[in-house]
Amino acid sequence: MRPYKLSSILFVILLITFDAAYFFAGASVWWVVILFVVYIHSLVLGAIYIQWNFYIKSFNKSTNQGLIALTFDDGPGTETAAILDILKAQSVPATFFSIGKNVAAHPELVKRWYDEGHTIGNHSFNHGFNFDWQSSKAMARELQETNDAIKRITGKSPVLFRPPYGVTNPNLARAVKKTGMYSIGWNVRSFDTTAKDPKQLLDRILNRLQGGDIILLHDSMPITREILTELIVRARQKGFTFARVDQMFDIEAYA
Ligand SMILES: [Zn+2]
């Protein structure tokens, strides 16, 4: 049972208990208030932290201590071609979670992803701020549209899905189930979209790197391209081998 269901059941049981205590035993009404605050807080944090597996089970970290995975979100973007060049030069396989509308705009980069041995995942069609407020039907439609766009170019329909912003909720869980996809999270957030100093960014990733880690990066950021070669070289010096997410968890990347 997902933590979401468990905490909801617990909430209802405690609510009835505290209400009864308030009406029949003169207990403080504050117990009910505190219960609401804690419950709503858990719903919000569960939505933000994909690693909690609160609404849906995601693949966030592998138990394979020798492997690490580079994942790039939001492309194909301005840095995708240069990042592909670096990955090729270093013989590193990676996973790209692409936005459907960008796929349609850059089919040549999608083809390169596929031809050069990387895995292509789905990261919604529009990646809009309202993504998580949509019905599960509308979300599933976005996932399907993106899969269709990728299939038109590669002949393959992705099964790996990374929720935009890493936010999950009950509708998203339903959409992922409906489309038969896997939710893929991460456990090392690089913050490359807001980083200013390449050295700081590099240190933040490398200092906490452990086997089984999934690193969240973006192929839309120049700073990510800037640090990539050194990141690969130094991670290898630490003894890690790079793998795609599907290899890491031994799952099929395409339907
Ligand atoms: Zn994104």
Residues whose N, C-alpha, C, O or C-beta is under 5 A from the ligand:
A	BS01	ZN	D73 D74 P164 Y165
